Amino acid sequence: MADVNEKDVQNILEASAAKAEALLGDPGKIDDLLAQVKTNVADLPQAAAGALQNIPLMASMIKGYVTQQYTNVSPKVVASVLGSLLYLVKGKDLIPDSIPVLGLVDDVAVVALAMKLNEKEIEEFKQWQEDQPQIGEAGTAQA
C-alpha cells in the first residue's frame, strides 16, 4: 500500500490545479464536477465527511467565481481549490477508495492541504457570503 506524505500530497494538488485551470473556462464542466462532488461527499462515511466539512463552502466559492458573483480571489486560488475537488472526484488515488476508511486518506489530505494553503481566501469568501442579503421567495432581499 502506498504511503501518503506531504510531498506526495503537494505534487497531487499542483497537478490537479493545473488540470483545474483548464476547466475554469467551461462553466458547464465545472457545474458537472460540483454536482459530482456533492454526490460523492454525501456518500462518504461520517468520519471522512467531518474532515471534509468545508467542501460545500469551497464549491460555493468556485461557483461564485465562475458566475462572476465573487471575483475577489485569484484564479490561482480557485484553481487550487478546484483541483482538490477534482482529485476527490476523478483523481487517480494513491490509496484506492475501495479500501474502507484508508482509501479516503489521500483524498482528505489533498482537500485539507488546499484548505490550509488557501485558508485566508476561503475565510474571506465565507465572510463575503455571510454578508450577502438573503433572497426570499418573492426574489427580494431579506434583512
MIDRENMAR-647050 format. One line per field, with one value per atom (N, C-alpha, C): residue number from 1; residue in one letter; atom name; y, x, z. Coordinates in Angstrom, 1 decimal. Atoms other than C-alpha are relative to their C-alpha. Layout:
n	(NUM; ...)
res	(A; ...)
atom	(CA; ...)
py	(Y; ...)
px	(X; ...)
pz	(Z; ...)
//
This chain:
n	(1; 1; 1; 2; 2; 2; 3; 3; 3; 4; 4; 4; 5; 5; 5; 6; 6; 6; 7; 7; 7; 8; 8; 8; 9; 9; 9; 10; 10; 10; 11; 11; 11; 12; 12; 12; 13; 13; 13; 14; 14; 14; 15; 15; 15; 16; 16; 16; 17; 17; 17; 18; 18; 18; 19; 19; 19; 20; 20; 20; 21; 21; 21; 22; 22; 22; 23; 23; 23; 24; 24; 24; 25; 25; 25; 26; 26; 26; 27; 27; 27; 28; 28; 28; 29; 29; 29; 30; 30; 30; 31; 31; 31; 32; 32; 32; 33; 33; 33; 34; 34; 34; 35; 35; 35; 36; 36; 36; 37; 37; 37; 38; 38; 38; 39; 39; 39; 40; 40; 40; 41; 41; 41; 42; 42; 42; 43; 43; 43; 44; 44; 44; 45; 45; 45; 46; 46; 46; 47; 47; 47; 48; 48; 48; 49; 49; 49; 50; 50; 50; 51; 51; 51; 52; 52; 52; 53; 53; 53; 54; 54; 54; 55; 55; 55; 56; 56; 56; 57; 57; 57; 58; 58; 58; 59; 59; 59; 60; 60; 60; 61; 61; 61; 62; 62; 62; 63; 63; 63; 64; 64; 64; 65; 65; 65; 66; 66; 66; 67; 67; 67; 68; 68; 68; 69; 69; 69; 70; 70; 70; 71; 71; 71; 72; 72; 72; 73; 73; 73; 74; 74; 74; 75; 75; 75; 76; 76; 76; 77; 77; 77; 78; 78; 78; 79; 79; 79; 80; 80; 80; 81; 81; 81; 82; 82; 82; 83; 83; 83; 84; 84; 84; 85; 85; 85; 86; 86; 86; 87; 87; 87; 88; 88; 88; 89; 89; 89; 90; 90; 90; 91; 91; 91; 92; 92; 92; 93; 93; 93; 94; 94; 94; 95; 95; 95; 96; 96; 96; 97; 97; 97; 98; 98; 98; 99; 99; 99; 100; 100; 100; 101; 101; 101; 102; 102; 102; 103; 103; 103; 104; 104; 104; 105; 105; 105; 106; 106; 106; 107; 107; 107; 108; 108; 108; 109; 109; 109; 110; 110; 110; 111; 111; 111; 112; 112; 112; 113; 113; 113; 114; 114; 114; 115; 115; 115; 116; 116; 116; 117; 117; 117; 118; 118; 118; 119; 119; 119; 120; 120; 120; 121; 121; 121; 122; 122; 122; 123; 123; 123; 124; 124; 124; 125; 125; 125; 126; 126; 126; 127; 127; 127; 128; 128; 128; 129; 129; 129; 130; 130; 130; 131; 131; 131; 132; 132; 132; 133; 133; 133; 134; 134; 134; 135; 135; 135; 136; 136; 136; 137; 137; 137; 138; 138; 138; 139; 139; 139; 140; 140; 140; 141; 141; 141; 142; 142; 142; 143; 143; 143)
res	(M; M; M; A; A; A; D; D; D; V; V; V; N; N; N; E; E; E; K; K; K; D; D; D; V; V; V; Q; Q; Q; N; N; N; I; I; I; L; L; L; E; E; E; A; A; A; S; S; S; A; A; A; A; A; A; K; K; K; A; A; A; E; E; E; A; A; A; L; L; L; L; L; L; G; G; G; D; D; D; P; P; P; G; G; G; K; K; K; I; I; I; D; D; D; D; D; D; L; L; L; L; L; L; A; A; A; Q; Q; Q; V; V; V; K; K; K; T; T; T; N; N; N; V; V; V; A; A; A; D; D; D; L; L; L; P; P; P; Q; Q; Q; A; A; A; A; A; A; A; A; A; G; G; G; A; A; A; L; L; L; Q; Q; Q; N; N; N; I; I; I; P; P; P; L; L; L; M; M; M; A; A; A; S; S; S; M; M; M; I; I; I; K; K; K; G; G; G; Y; Y; Y; V; V; V; T; T; T; Q; Q; Q; Q; Q; Q; Y; Y; Y; T; T; T; N; N; N; V; V; V; S; S; S; P; P; P; K; K; K; V; V; V; V; V; V; A; A; A; S; S; S; V; V; V; L; L; L; G; G; G; S; S; S; L; L; L; L; L; L; Y; Y; Y; L; L; L; V; V; V; K; K; K; G; G; G; K; K; K; D; D; D; L; L; L; I; I; I; P; P; P; D; D; D; S; S; S; I; I; I; P; P; P; V; V; V; L; L; L; G; G; G; L; L; L; V; V; V; D; D; D; D; D; D; V; V; V; A; A; A; V; V; V; V; V; V; A; A; A; L; L; L; A; A; A; M; M; M; K; K; K; L; L; L; N; N; N; E; E; E; K; K; K; E; E; E; I; I; I; E; E; E; E; E; E; F; F; F; K; K; K; Q; Q; Q; W; W; W; Q; Q; Q; E; E; E; D; D; D; Q; Q; Q; P; P; P; Q; Q; Q; I; I; I; G; G; G; E; E; E; A; A; A; G; G; G; T; T; T; A; A; A; Q; Q; Q; A; A; A)
atom	(N; CA; C; N; CA; C; N; CA; C; N; CA; C; N; CA; C; N; CA; C; N; CA; C; N; CA; C; N; CA; C; N; CA; C; N; CA; C; N; CA; C; N; CA; C; N; CA; C; N; CA; C; N; CA; C; N; CA; C; N; CA; C; N; CA; C; N; CA; C; N; CA; C; N; CA; C; N; CA; C; N; CA; C; N; CA; C; N; CA; C; N; CA; C; N; CA; C; N; CA; C; N; CA; C; N; CA; C; N; CA; C; N; CA; C; N; CA; C; N; CA; C; N; CA; C; N; CA; C; N; CA; C; N; CA; C; N; CA; C; N; CA; C; N; CA; C; N; CA; C; N; CA; C; N; CA; C; N; CA; C; N; CA; C; N; CA; C; N; CA; C; N; CA; C; N; CA; C; N; CA; C; N; CA; C; N; CA; C; N; CA; C; N; CA; C; N; CA; C; N; CA; C; N; CA; C; N; CA; C; N; CA; C; N; CA; C; N; CA; C; N; CA; C; N; CA; C; N; CA; C; N; CA; C; N; CA; C; N; CA; C; N; CA; C; N; CA; C; N; CA; C; N; CA; C; N; CA; C; N; CA; C; N; CA; C; N; CA; C; N; CA; C; N; CA; C; N; CA; C; N; CA; C; N; CA; C; N; CA; C; N; CA; C; N; CA; C; N; CA; C; N; CA; C; N; CA; C; N; CA; C; N; CA; C; N; CA; C; N; CA; C; N; CA; C; N; CA; C; N; CA; C; N; CA; C; N; CA; C; N; CA; C; N; CA; C; N; CA; C; N; CA; C; N; CA; C; N; CA; C; N; CA; C; N; CA; C; N; CA; C; N; CA; C; N; CA; C; N; CA; C; N; CA; C; N; CA; C; N; CA; C; N; CA; C; N; CA; C; N; CA; C; N; CA; C; N; CA; C; N; CA; C; N; CA; C; N; CA; C; N; CA; C; N; CA; C; N; CA; C; N; CA; C; N; CA; C; N; CA; C; N; CA; C; N; CA; C; N; CA; C; N; CA; C; N; CA; C; N; CA; C; N; CA; C; N; CA; C; N; CA; C; N; CA; C; N; CA; C; N; CA; C; N; CA; C; N; CA; C; N; CA; C; N; CA; C; N; CA; C)
py	(-1.2; 0.0; 1.2; -1.2; 3.5; 0.8; -0.9; 5.8; 1.4; -1.3; 9.3; 1.0; -1.0; 12.0; 1.4; -1.4; 15.8; 0.4; -0.2; 15.9; -0.6; 0.6; 13.5; 0.8; -0.8; 15.5; 1.3; -1.2; 18.7; -0.2; 0.3; 17.2; -0.3; 0.3; 15.8; 1.3; -1.2; 19.2; 0.9; -0.8; 21.0; -0.5; 0.6; 18.6; 0.1; -0.2; 18.8; 1.4; -1.5; 22.6; 0.3; -0.3; 22.6; -0.5; 0.5; 20.4; 0.9; -0.8; 22.6; 1.4; -1.3; 25.8; -0.2; 0.2; 24.3; -0.1; 0.1; 23.7; 1.4; -1.2; 27.3; 0.8; -0.6; 28.4; -0.7; 0.8; 25.8; -0.1; 0.1; 26.6; -1.3; 1.2; 23.6; -1.2; 1.1; 21.2; 0.2; -0.3; 22.9; -0.3; 0.3; 22.6; -1.5; 1.4; 18.9; -0.6; 0.4; 18.5; 0.3; -0.3; 20.3; -0.8; 1.0; 18.1; -1.3; 1.2; 15.1; 0.1; -0.2; 16.5; -0.1; 0.0; 17.0; -1.5; 1.4; 13.4; -0.8; 0.7; 12.0; 0.3; -0.4; 13.9; -0.6; 0.5; 12.8; -1.5; 1.4; 9.2; -0.4; 0.3; 9.5; -0.5; 0.4; 7.8; 1.3; -1.2; 10.2; 0.6; -0.5; 10.4; 0.8; -0.8; 11.5; 1.2; -1.2; 13.8; 1.1; -1.1; 15.7; 0.7; -0.5; 16.1; 0.9; -0.7; 17.5; 0.9; -0.8; 19.7; 1.4; -1.2; 22.8; -0.1; 0.2; 21.3; 0.8; -0.9; 23.0; 1.4; -1.4; 26.3; 0.2; 0.0; 25.6; 0.0; 0.1; 24.6; 1.3; -1.3; 27.8; 1.1; -1.0; 29.9; -0.2; 0.3; 28.2; 0.5; -0.4; 28.7; 1.5; -1.4; 32.3; 0.7; -0.5; 32.9; -0.2; 0.3; 31.2; 0.8; -0.8; 33.1; 1.5; -1.4; 36.3; 0.7; -0.6; 36.9; 0.4; -0.2; 36.7; -0.1; 0.0; 37.8; 0.5; -0.5; 38.9; -1.1; 1.1; 35.9; -0.3; 0.2; 35.0; -1.3; 1.3; 32.4; -1.1; 1.1; 30.5; -0.7; 0.5; 30.1; -0.9; 0.7; 29.0; -1.3; 1.2; 26.5; -1.0; 0.9; 25.1; -0.7; 0.5; 24.7; -1.0; 0.8; 23.3; -1.3; 1.1; 21.0; -1.1; 1.0; 19.4; -0.7; 0.6; 18.8; -0.9; 0.9; 17.4; -1.3; 1.2; 15.0; -0.9; 0.7; 14.0; -0.8; 0.6; 13.1; -0.9; 0.7; 12.0; -0.4; 0.2; 11.6; -1.5; 1.4; 8.5; -0.1; 0.1; 7.7; -0.7; 0.7; 6.9; -1.3; 1.2; 4.6; -0.1; 0.1; 3.2; 0.2; -0.3; 4.4; -1.3; 1.2; 0.8; -0.6; 0.5; 0.2; 0.8; -0.7; 1.0; 0.9; -1.0; 4.1; 0.5; -0.4; 4.1; 0.5; -0.5; 4.7; 1.5; -1.4; 8.2; 0.9; -0.7; 9.2; 1.0; -0.9; 10.7; 1.1; -1.0; 12.4; 1.1; -0.9; 14.0; 0.9; -0.7; 15.0; 1.1; -1.0; 16.8; 1.1; -1.1; 18.7; 0.8; -0.8; 19.6; 0.9; -0.9; 20.9; 1.2; -1.1; 23.0; 1.0; -0.9; 24.4; 0.7; -0.6; 25.1; 1.1; -0.9; 26.8; 1.2; -1.0; 28.9; 0.4; -0.3; 29.4; 1.4; -1.4; 33.2; 0.3; -0.3; 33.3; -0.7; 0.7; 30.7; 0.7; -0.7; 32.6; 1.4; -1.2; 35.9; -0.2; 0.4; 34.2; -0.3; 0.4; 32.8; 1.3; -1.3; 36.4; 0.7; -0.7; 37.8; -0.7; 0.7; 35.1; 0.3; -0.3; 35.8; 1.4; -1.4; 39.5; 0.2; -0.2; 38.9; 0.0; 0.0; 39.7; -1.4; 1.2; 36.6; 0.3; -0.2; 36.3; -0.8; 0.7; 35.5; -0.7; 0.7; 33.5; 0.9; -0.9; 36.6; 0.6; -0.5; 37.4; 1.3; -1.2; 40.3; -0.3; 0.2; 40.7; 0.0; 0.0; 39.8; 0.6; -0.7; 41.8; -1.0)
px	(0.8; 0.0; 0.9; -0.8; 1.3; -0.2; 0.1; 2.2; -0.3; 0.4; 0.8; 0.9; -0.8; 3.3; -0.3; 0.3; 3.2; 0.5; -0.5; 5.3; -0.9; 0.9; 3.1; -1.3; 1.3; 0.0; 0.2; -0.3; 1.7; 0.0; -0.1; 2.5; -1.3; 1.3; -1.0; -0.8; 0.7; -2.5; 0.5; -0.5; -0.2; -0.5; 0.4; -1.0; -1.5; 1.5; -4.8; -0.3; 0.3; -4.7; 0.3; -0.3; -3.1; -1.1; 1.2; -6.0; -1.2; 1.2; -8.5; 0.1; -0.1; -7.1; -0.6; 0.6; -8.2; -1.5; 1.5; -11.7; -0.6; 0.6; -12.2; -0.7; 0.7; -13.2; -1.3; 1.2; -16.0; -1.0; 0.9; -18.8; -0.8; 0.8; -20.8; 0.7; -0.8; -18.0; 0.2; -0.1; -17.5; -1.3; 1.3; -21.2; -0.1; 0.1; -21.0; 0.9; -1.0; -17.9; -0.5; 0.5; -19.5; -1.2; 1.1; -22.6; 0.5; -0.6; -20.4; 0.6; -0.5; -18.6; -1.0; 1.1; -21.9; -0.4; 0.4; -22.9; 1.1; -1.1; -19.5; 0.1; -0.1; -19.4; -1.2; 1.1; -22.9; 0.1; -0.2; -21.8; 1.2; -1.2; -18.7; -0.5; 0.3; -18.6; 0.0; 0.1; -19.4; 1.4; -1.4; -15.7; 0.6; -0.6; -14.5; -0.8; 0.8; -17.4; 0.3; -0.3; -16.5; 1.3; -1.3; -12.9; -0.1; 0.1; -14.2; -1.2; 1.1; -16.9; 0.0; -0.1; -15.7; -0.2; 0.1; -16.2; -1.2; 1.0; -19.6; 0.3; -0.5; -18.0; 0.9; -1.0; -15.2; -0.7; 0.8; -17.7; -0.7; 0.7; -19.7; 1.0; -1.0; -16.5; 0.3; -0.3; -15.7; -1.2; 1.2; -19.3; -0.1; 0.1; -19.3; 1.1; -1.1; -16.0; -0.4; 0.3; -17.2; -1.2; 1.1; -20.5; 0.3; -0.4; -18.6; -0.8; 0.6; -20.6; 1.0; -1.1; -17.4; 1.3; -1.3; -14.2; 1.2; -1.0; -12.2; 0.9; -0.9; -10.0; 0.8; -0.8; -7.1; -0.4; 0.3; -7.6; 0.9; -0.9; -4.6; -0.6; 0.7; -6.5; -1.2; 1.1; -9.6; 0.4; -0.5; -7.6; 0.5; -0.5; -6.0; -1.2; 1.2; -9.4; -0.7; 0.7; -11.0; 0.8; -0.9; -8.0; -0.2; 0.2; -8.5; -1.3; 1.3; -12.2; 0.1; -0.2; -11.2; 0.7; -0.6; -8.9; -0.9; 1.0; -11.6; -0.9; 1.0; -13.9; 0.7; -0.6; -11.6; 1.4; -1.5; -8.1; 0.3; -0.6; -6.0; 0.6; -0.3; -5.8; 1.3; -1.1; -2.6; -0.4; 0.6; -4.7; -1.4; 1.3; -7.8; -1.1; 1.2; -11.1; -0.8; 0.7; -12.3; 0.5; -0.5; -10.2; -0.7; 0.8; -12.6; 0.9; -0.6; -11.5; 1.4; -1.4; -7.8; -0.1; 0.1; -8.9; -0.3; 0.3; -10.0; 1.1; -1.1; -6.7; 0.6; -0.6; -5.2; -1.0; 1.0; -8.5; -0.1; 0.1; -8.8; 1.3; -1.3; -5.1; 0.1; 0.0; -5.4; -0.9; 1.0; -8.5; 0.4; -0.5; -7.0; 1.1; -1.1; -3.9; -0.5; 0.6; -5.9; -0.7; 0.6; -7.9; 1.0; -1.1; -4.7; 0.7; -0.8; -2.9; -0.9; 0.9; -6.0; -1.0; 0.8; -7.4; -0.5; 0.3; -7.3; -1.1; 1.0; -9.2; -1.3; 1.2; -11.7; -0.8; 0.6; -12.4; -0.6; 0.5; -12.7; -1.3; 1.2; -15.2; -1.2; 1.1; -17.2; -0.6; 0.5; -17.4; -0.8; 0.8; -18.5; -1.3; 1.2; -21.1; -1.0; 0.9; -22.5; -0.5; 0.4; -22.6; -1.1; 0.9; -24.8; -1.5; 1.4; -28.5; -0.6; 0.7; -30.7; -1.2; 1.1; -33.1; -1.2; 1.3; -36.7; -0.7; 0.8; -39.3; -0.4; 0.5; -40.5; 1.1; -1.1; -37.0; 0.5; -0.4; -36.5; 1.0; -0.9; -33.7; -0.7; 0.6; -34.5; 1.1; -0.9; -33.0; 0.4)
pz	(0.0; 0.0; 0.0; 0.1; -0.8; 1.3; -1.1; 2.0; -0.6; 0.4; 1.8; 0.8; -0.7; 2.7; -0.6; 0.4; 2.4; -1.4; 1.4; -0.7; -1.0; 1.0; -2.5; -0.1; 0.0; -1.5; -0.7; 0.6; -2.6; -1.5; 1.4; -6.0; -0.6; 0.5; -6.4; -0.1; 0.1; -5.6; -1.1; 1.1; -8.1; -1.3; 1.3; -10.9; -0.2; 0.1; -10.1; -0.3; 0.2; -10.0; -1.5; 1.5; -13.5; -0.8; 0.8; -14.8; 0.3; -0.3; -13.0; -0.7; 0.8; -14.7; -1.4; 1.3; -18.0; 0.1; -0.2; -16.6; 0.2; -0.4; -15.5; -1.1; 1.2; -19.0; -0.4; 0.4; -19.1; 1.1; -1.2; -16.6; 0.0; 0.1; -17.8; 0.7; -0.6; -16.9; 1.5; -1.5; -13.5; 0.7; -0.6; -12.8; 0.2; 0.0; -13.6; 1.1; -1.0; -11.4; 1.4; -1.3; -8.5; 0.4; -0.2; -8.8; 0.5; -0.4; -8.6; 1.4; -1.3; -5.6; 1.1; -1.0; -3.8; 0.2; -0.1; -4.5; 0.7; -0.7; -3.5; 1.5; -1.5; -0.2; 0.7; -0.7; 0.6; 0.3; -0.2; 0.2; 0.9; -0.8; 2.4; 1.4; -1.4; 5.8; 0.9; -0.9; 8.7; 0.4; -0.4; 9.8; -1.0; 1.1; 6.4; -0.3; 0.3; 5.9; 0.9; -1.0; 9.1; -0.4; 0.3; 7.9; -1.3; 1.2; 4.6; 0.0; -0.2; 6.0; -0.7; 0.7; 4.2; -1.5; 1.4; 0.8; -0.6; 0.5; 0.3; -0.2; 0.0; 1.1; -1.2; 1.1; -1.3; -1.4; 1.2; -4.0; -0.3; 0.2; -3.5; -0.4; 0.4; -3.8; -1.5; 1.4; -7.1; -0.9; 0.7; -8.3; -0.1; 0.0; -7.3; -0.9; 0.9; -9.2; -1.4; 1.4; -12.3; -0.5; 0.4; -12.3; 0.1; -0.2; -11.6; 1.1; -1.2; -8.4; 1.0; -0.9; -6.4; -0.7; 0.8; -8.1; 0.8; -0.9; -5.1; 0.5; -0.2; -5.4; -1.2; 1.2; -7.7; -0.7; 0.7; -10.4; 0.5; -0.5; -8.9; 1.2; -1.2; -5.6; -0.4; 0.4; -7.4; -0.7; 0.7; -9.5; 1.1; -1.1; -6.3; 0.7; -0.6; -4.6; -0.9; 1.0; -7.7; -0.3; 0.2; -8.2; 1.1; -1.1; -4.8; -0.1; 0.2; -5.6; -1.2; 1.2; -9.0; 0.4; -0.5; -7.3; 0.8; -0.9; -4.8; -0.9; 0.9; -7.7; -1.0; 1.1; -10.5; 0.1; -0.1; -9.2; 0.0; -0.1; -9.6; 1.4; -1.5; -5.9; 0.2; -0.5; -4.2; 0.8; -0.7; -2.0; -0.6; 0.6; -3.8; 1.0; -0.8; -2.5; 0.4; -0.3; -2.5; 1.4; -1.3; 0.7; 1.1; -1.0; 3.6; 0.9; -0.8; 5.5; -0.5; 0.5; 4.4; -1.4; 1.4; 0.8; -0.1; 0.0; 1.8; 0.5; -0.6; 3.4; -1.0; 0.9; 0.3; -0.5; 0.4; -0.7; 1.1; -1.1; 2.7; 0.1; -0.1; 2.7; -1.1; 1.1; -0.7; 0.3; -0.3; 0.3; 1.2; -1.2; 3.7; -0.4; 0.4; 2.1; -0.8; 0.7; -0.3; 0.9; -1.0; 2.6; 0.8; -0.8; 4.6; -0.9; 0.8; 1.7; -0.4; 0.5; 0.8; 1.1; -1.1; 4.3; 0.0; -0.1; 4.2; -1.0; 1.1; 0.8; 0.3; -0.3; 1.9; 1.1; -1.1; 5.1; -0.5; 0.6; 3.1; -0.8; 0.8; 0.8; 1.0; -1.0; 3.8; 0.6; -0.5; 5.3; -1.0; 1.1; 1.9; -0.1; 0.2; 1.6; 1.1; -1.2; 5.1; -0.1; 0.1; 4.3; -1.1; 1.1; 1.2; 0.5; -0.4; 1.6; -0.4; 0.3; 1.7; -1.0; 0.9; -1.2; 0.4; -0.4; -0.2; -1.2; 1.1; -2.2; -1.1; 1.0; -3.9; -0.8; 0.8; -5.2; 0.6; -0.6; -2.8; 1.1; -1.1; -0.3; 1.3; -1.4; 3.3; 0.9; -0.9; 6.1; 1.1)
//
